[in-house]
Structures are given as structure tokens and as C-alpha cells.
Amino acid sequence: MVKLTGWATSCRFQVVFWLFGDTEMAIFIQRFSVLICALLLASCASTSITDYTDPSYTETTFHSVAVWAHTTDLNWRQDLETRMQARVHSETGATAVRAIDISPPTRAFSVDETYQLLAGANVDAAIVVVFTDSGVSQSISSDGYGNVNTYDKPWSEATVNLVDVKSGSVAWTGTAKTRGNAFADWNDIRQSAGNQVIARLLANGILPPPVNDSSK
């Protein structure tokens, strides 16, 4: 029995609606076979990261961070900061807060003022995510029975900096490119981007491993 969890959970309802849109059995079987393979081999969205750690911080680990989605879109900000905060707590040995809880969007703060607020909240570093571009690409396919399907695939690009709150220096910087498949939505894009940023910071030793990880 195949159990679909994680990424599959966010896609499966879209898959079901697509599968049963045509009642012809032959088309159903063809689509079902292709989709099962796709679901087993790929997620709704994937993120590639190119990054660089400042030489002064190659031996530095930050144990308390704020996640800051630098955008005026409240949905994107709240969602991404919440997802990344949860990821830090579940996958690393660091603590995390949402920047939106420290610097409310109802008030005007300069960047310097925001860092002062973070320092006052005992935050060592801020993970700042700036989405530089996003959009939807389209692909067209035919099922061999004269039916042509058009699929929207969301994508985004972001610049991510981890800033040492005490000094204001950028300790780590990266470019995250996220691509979604035909069943992805913007929630999948944000989740993939946020998860992979935290994974890279953990792999580079900038964030500490979980305290119960005996392999570290």
C-alpha cells in the first residue's frame, strides 16, 4: 500500500479533480498511471539554492533567529514566517520568532529600528527573505485522444540574507529559485523555498543541529 504524506497531501485533491474530469475509462487509466509515477517521484515544488557564507562567519552558529519575509503582502509574510519558524523549531536546535510579531506592519520602522527591536528580543540573527520575481509558466500536453490540457506552473525567485543582528553584517547570502509542477499552488512554493533555506543553513552549520541529534 502506498501512503502519500507531506508534499503529496497538498497535491492529492487537485489530482483527484483532474483525474475524474473525463469519464472515459481509457483516458482515466492513462492519466492515473502517469500521475502515480509523477507523485511518487516528484514533489509539487522544488527549490535550488546558490549560496555563500562570509569568511568571517564560517565557524559561527546562531542559536536564536528571527524569520523576516520582507514584503508588503501580508498573506505571503505571515505564511512564510510561520512556516519557517516551525521548520527551525522542528529541524534545528535553534529558537525562532516571526519578525511580524516584533515589528508589527501597522507601524513604520526603518531597517535599523527593526534590527534594534530584534536585538531587544534577544535574537542573534535575522533570516531575511526578499522575493525578487514570481510568475506562472504554462505547459500544454495532449493525451492522445484529441484532448489538449494547459497547466499553470507557479515559480518564484528570492534573495535570502542571514544578518548578524549585533553587527548588521550579512553572514550568509543565497539565491533561491523555486519551481512548481502542474499541481502546485503558492503555498507549495513558499513551503519549498522556506524549507530549503533552513535546510541549507543547517547543512552549513550556521544553524545548530537538533539537541537530540547524536550524529552531530
C-alpha positions as CSV (number, residue, x, y, z in Angstrom):
1,M,0.0,0.0,0.0
2,V,1.4,3.4,-1.0
3,K,0.9,6.1,1.6
4,L,1.0,9.7,0.4
5,T,2.3,12.1,3.0
6,G,3.9,15.6,3.2
7,W,4.0,17.1,-0.2
8,A,1.5,14.6,-1.6
9,T,-1.1,15.7,0.9
10,S,-1.1,19.3,-0.6
11,C,-1.5,18.0,-4.1
12,R,-3.8,15.0,-4.0
13,F,-7.1,16.8,-4.1
14,Q,-6.1,18.7,-7.2
15,V,-5.0,15.4,-8.7
16,V,-8.4,13.8,-7.9
17,F,-10.3,16.6,-9.6
18,W,-8.1,16.4,-12.7
19,L,-8.4,12.6,-12.9
20,F,-12.1,12.4,-12.8
21,G,-12.8,15.3,-15.1
22,D,-13.2,12.8,-18.0
23,T,-15.3,9.7,-17.7
24,E,-13.7,7.7,-20.5
25,M,-12.0,4.7,-18.9
26,A,-9.1,4.6,-21.3
27,I,-8.2,8.2,-20.6
28,F,-8.7,7.6,-16.9
29,I,-6.3,4.7,-16.8
30,Q,-3.7,6.5,-18.9
31,R,-3.8,9.6,-16.7
32,F,-3.9,7.5,-13.5
33,S,-0.7,5.7,-14.4
34,V,1.2,8.8,-15.3
35,L,0.1,10.6,-12.2
36,I,1.0,7.8,-9.8
37,C,4.5,7.8,-11.2
38,A,4.7,11.6,-11.0
39,L,3.5,11.7,-7.4
40,L,6.0,9.0,-6.3
41,L,9.0,10.6,-8.0
42,A,8.5,14.3,-7.6
43,S,7.0,16.9,-5.2
44,C,4.7,19.8,-6.1
45,A,7.6,22.2,-5.9
46,S,11.4,22.1,-5.7
47,T,13.9,24.8,-4.8
48,S,17.5,25.2,-5.8
49,I,19.8,27.4,-3.8
50,T,23.1,29.1,-4.7
51,D,24.7,30.4,-1.5
52,Y,27.8,32.0,0.0
53,T,29.0,32.2,3.6
54,D,31.1,35.2,4.6
55,P,34.6,34.0,5.6
56,S,34.2,35.8,9.0
57,Y,31.3,33.5,9.8
58,T,32.4,30.1,8.7
59,E,32.8,29.0,12.3
60,T,29.8,30.9,13.7
61,T,26.5,29.2,14.7
62,F,23.4,31.3,15.5
63,H,21.1,29.8,18.2
64,S,18.3,32.4,18.1
65,V,16.9,33.7,14.9
66,A,14.0,35.8,13.5
67,V,12.5,34.9,10.2
68,W,11.6,38.0,8.2
69,A,9.7,37.9,4.9
70,H,10.4,41.4,3.6
71,T,7.2,42.0,1.6
72,T,4.1,44.2,1.9
73,D,1.8,41.2,1.1
74,L,0.5,40.2,4.5
75,N,-0.6,36.7,3.3
76,W,2.9,35.9,2.0
77,R,4.6,37.4,5.0
78,Q,2.5,35.7,7.7
79,D,2.5,32.3,5.9
80,L,6.3,32.2,5.1
81,E,7.4,33.5,8.5
82,T,5.1,30.9,10.2
83,R,6.3,28.1,8.0
84,M,10.0,28.9,8.5
85,Q,9.6,29.4,12.3
86,A,8.1,26.0,12.5
87,R,10.8,24.5,10.4
88,V,13.5,26.0,12.6
89,H,11.9,24.5,15.7
90,S,11.4,21.1,14.1
91,E,14.6,20.6,12.2
92,T,17.3,22.5,14.2
93,G,18.5,23.2,17.7
94,A,17.8,27.0,17.4
95,T,14.8,29.0,18.6
96,A,12.9,31.2,16.1
97,V,10.5,34.1,16.2
98,R,8.5,35.8,13.5
99,A,9.6,39.3,12.7
100,I,6.0,40.3,12.2
101,D,5.4,39.7,16.0
102,I,8.3,42.0,16.9
103,S,7.9,44.7,14.2
104,P,4.1,45.0,13.5
105,P,3.2,46.0,10.0
106,T,0.8,48.5,11.4
107,R,3.7,50.7,12.4
108,A,6.5,52.3,10.4
109,F,10.0,51.0,11.2
110,S,13.3,51.7,9.4
111,V,15.6,48.7,8.8
112,D,17.9,49.9,11.6
113,E,14.9,50.2,14.0
114,T,13.8,46.7,13.2
115,Y,17.2,45.3,13.9
116,Q,17.2,47.2,17.2
117,L,13.8,45.6,18.1
118,L,15.2,42.1,17.2
119,A,18.3,42.7,19.4
120,G,16.0,43.7,22.2
121,A,14.1,40.4,21.8
122,N,17.4,38.5,22.2
123,V,17.6,37.5,18.6
124,D,21.1,36.7,17.3
125,A,20.3,36.8,13.6
126,A,17.6,37.5,11.1
127,I,16.8,35.4,8.1
128,V,15.6,38.0,5.6
129,V,13.7,36.7,2.5
130,V,13.0,39.1,-0.4
131,F,11.1,37.7,-3.3
132,T,12.6,39.4,-6.4
133,D,10.4,37.8,-9.0
134,S,7.5,35.4,-9.4
135,G,5.0,34.3,-12.0
136,V,3.2,31.4,-13.7
137,S,4.5,29.4,-16.7
138,Q,2.3,27.3,-18.9
139,S,2.7,23.9,-20.4
140,I,0.5,22.2,-22.9
141,S,0.0,18.5,-23.4
142,S,-2.2,16.1,-25.4
143,D,-3.5,12.8,-24.0
144,G,-3.6,11.2,-27.5
145,Y,-7.4,11.3,-27.7
146,G,-7.6,14.8,-29.1
147,N,-7.8,16.4,-25.7
148,V,-5.4,19.3,-25.1
149,N,-4.6,20.3,-21.5
150,T,-3.0,23.5,-20.3
151,Y,-1.2,23.6,-17.0
152,D,-0.2,26.6,-14.9
153,K,3.1,26.2,-13.0
154,P,3.9,28.8,-10.4
155,W,7.5,29.9,-9.8
156,S,9.5,32.3,-7.7
157,E,12.9,33.7,-7.1
158,A,14.2,35.1,-3.9
159,T,17.3,36.6,-2.3
160,V,17.9,35.4,1.2
161,N,20.3,37.0,3.7
162,L,21.1,35.9,7.2
163,V,22.1,39.1,9.1
164,D,24.1,39.2,12.3
165,V,21.7,41.4,14.3
166,K,24.5,42.7,16.6
167,S,26.8,43.9,13.9
168,G,24.4,44.3,11.0
169,S,26.7,42.3,8.8
170,V,25.4,39.7,6.3
171,A,26.8,36.4,7.4
172,W,25.3,34.3,4.7
173,T,23.5,35.1,1.4
174,G,21.7,32.9,-1.1
175,T,19.5,32.9,-4.1
176,A,16.5,30.6,-4.0
177,K,14.8,29.5,-7.2
178,T,11.6,27.6,-6.8
179,R,9.6,25.8,-9.5
180,G,6.2,24.2,-9.1
181,N,4.6,21.5,-11.1
182,A,1.1,21.4,-12.6
183,F,-0.4,20.6,-9.2
184,A,1.4,23.2,-7.2
185,D,0.0,26.4,-5.7
186,W,1.6,29.3,-4.0
187,N,1.5,27.6,-0.6
188,D,3.7,24.9,-2.1
189,I,6.1,27.5,-3.5
190,R,6.5,29.2,-0.1
191,Q,6.9,25.9,1.8
192,S,9.5,24.6,-0.6
193,A,11.5,27.8,-0.5
194,G,11.3,28.2,3.3
195,N,12.2,24.5,3.9
196,Q,15.2,24.5,1.7
197,V,16.6,27.7,3.1
198,I,16.5,26.3,6.6
199,A,18.0,23.0,5.4
200,R,20.9,24.8,3.7
201,L,21.6,26.9,6.8
202,L,21.6,23.8,8.9
203,A,23.9,21.9,6.5
204,N,26.3,24.8,6.5
205,G,26.5,24.8,10.3
206,I,25.0,28.3,10.6
207,L,22.1,26.9,12.4
208,P,22.7,24.2,15.1
209,P,21.5,20.6,14.8
210,P,18.7,19.4,17.0
211,V,19.9,18.8,20.5
212,N,18.9,15.1,20.3
213,D,20.8,14.5,17.1
214,S,23.6,12.2,18.3
215,S,25.3,12.2,14.8
216,K,26.4,15.8,15.1
